[in-house]
């Protein structure tokens, strides 16, 4: 949990929801239950940034792979196949 994040209990959430939401619009707010962090409330912009950064991988095929990456892949497969040949004999 970041040092600048605010923390409230689930009881606080029911009593001070307006204040907590107002704070969550400025920075992430942690909600605890039995002294353990359980939830984080954050504004939509921060949430969308997290989603964009969470998995930058994309799906593709060998046909769509950039040529330089395909060459590296083919070379790695050749090395692996040569190293594995003695064990197949």
C-alpha positions in Angstrom: 0.0 0.0 0.0 1.5 3.4 -1.0 2.5 5.6 1.9 0.3 8.5 0.6 -2.8 6.3 0.4 -5.5 6.9 2.9 -7.1 4.0 4.8 -10.6 3.6 6.2 -12.5 0.7 7.8 -15.6 -0.8 6.3 -17.5 0.9 9.2 -16.1 4.3 8.0 -17.3 3.5 4.5 -20.9 3.3 5.7 -20.7 6.4 7.9 -18.4 8.6 5.7 -19.0 7.5 2.2 -19.2 11.0 0.8 -15.9 12.0 2.3 -14.2 8.8 1.2 -15.5 9.1 -2.4 -14.3 12.7 -2.5 -10.9 11.6 -1.3 -10.8 8.7 -3.8 -11.3 11.2 -6.6 -7.9 12.7 -5.6 -6.0 9.6 -4.7 -6.5 5.8 -4.0 -8.2 5.0 -0.7 -7.8 1.6 1.0 -10.7 0.0 2.8 -9.8 -2.3 5.6 -11.8 -5.1 7.3 -10.5 -6.5 10.6 -7.3 -4.5 10.2 -6.5 -6.1 6.8 -6.6 -4.2 3.5 -9.6 -5.5 1.5 -10.5 -3.0 -1.2 -9.1 0.0 -3.0 -11.2 2.8 -4.3 -9.7 4.9 -7.1 -10.8 7.4 -9.7 -11.7 6.1 -13.2 -8.7 7.7 -14.8 -6.2 5.9 -12.6 -8.2 2.7 -13.1 -8.0 3.0 -16.9 -4.3 3.7 -16.7 -3.8 0.5 -14.6 -5.8 -1.5 -17.2 -3.7 -0.2 -20.1 -0.4 -1.0 -18.3 -1.6 -4.4 -16.9 -1.0 -6.5 -20.0 0.8 -4.9 -23.0 1.0 -8.3 -24.8 -0.9 -8.8 -28.0 -2.1 -11.8 -29.8 -0.5 -12.6 -33.2 0.7 -15.3 -35.4 4.1 -16.1 -37.0 2.8 -14.4 -40.1 2.3 -11.1 -38.3 5.5 -11.3 -36.2 8.1 -8.6 -37.1 10.9 -10.0 -39.3 13.7 -9.4 -36.7 11.7 -11.2 -34.0 10.9 -14.1 -36.4 14.6 -14.4 -37.2 15.5 -14.6 -33.5 12.7 -17.1 -32.9 13.9 -19.3 -35.7 17.5 -19.2 -34.5 16.4 -20.1 -31.0 14.4 -23.1 -32.3 17.4 -24.3 -34.3 19.7 -24.1 -31.3 17.2 -26.0 -29.2 16.8 -28.7 -31.9 20.6 -29.2 -32.2 21.0 -29.4 -28.4 18.2 -31.9 -28.2 19.4 -34.2 -31.0 21.7 -36.4 -28.8 18.9 -37.2 -26.4 16.7 -38.4 -29.2 19.2 -41.0 -30.4 
